[in-house]
Amino acid sequence: MHTGSCHCGTVKFTVEGDIDQAIECNCSHCSRKGFLLWFVEPEAFRITAGADSLATYTFNTHAIQHQFCPTCGTQAFAQGRTPDGKESRAINIRCLDDVDLATIPRMPVDGRKF
């Protein structure tokens, strides 16, 4: 079980699972924000505080709801669907507590071609 939050602590969440790798996408959105993403099933993710505070940003095809804290601006997670239509949550690993980023393998994704 991992815990995470936005920078100011208004939004908090838990996510279950082992982080096998981080997706490092080069699309304009991910690269500008420096995301390292871990995709999980919706059942593995739970917002524990601040759900009513979240704001949402969508772009391009509007398939992913990028949710963020309007107080500090941190985007700790997003929700959307995989290319095959399955629901998924994208967790910004940088927002998880006690995760050593240096130990997590990174998989580059060429999101600029999407």
Rosetta blueprint (number, residue, H / E / L):
1 M L
2 H E
3 T E
4 G E
5 S E
6 C L
7 H L
8 C L
9 G L
10 T L
11 V L
12 K E
13 F E
14 T E
15 V E
16 E L
17 G L
18 D L
19 I L
20 D L
21 Q L
22 A E
23 I E
24 E E
25 C E
26 N L
27 C L
28 S H
29 H H
30 C H
31 S H
32 R H
33 K H
34 G L
35 F L
36 L L
37 L E
38 W E
39 F E
40 V E
41 E L
42 P H
43 E H
44 A H
45 F E
46 R E
47 I E
48 T E
49 A E
50 G L
51 A H
52 D H
53 S H
54 L L
55 A E
56 T E
57 Y E
58 T L
59 F L
60 N L
61 T L
62 H L
63 A L
64 I E
65 Q E
66 H E
67 Q E
68 F E
69 C L
70 P L
71 T L
72 C L
73 G L
74 T L
75 Q L
76 A L
77 F E
78 A E
79 Q E
80 G E
81 R E
82 T L
83 P L
84 D L
85 G L
86 K L
87 E E
88 S E
89 R E
90 A E
91 I E
92 N E
93 I H
94 R H
95 C H
96 L E
97 D L
98 D L
99 V L
100 D L
101 L H
102 A H
103 T H
104 I L
105 P L
106 R E
107 M E
108 P E
109 V E
110 D L
111 G H
112 R H
113 K H
114 F L
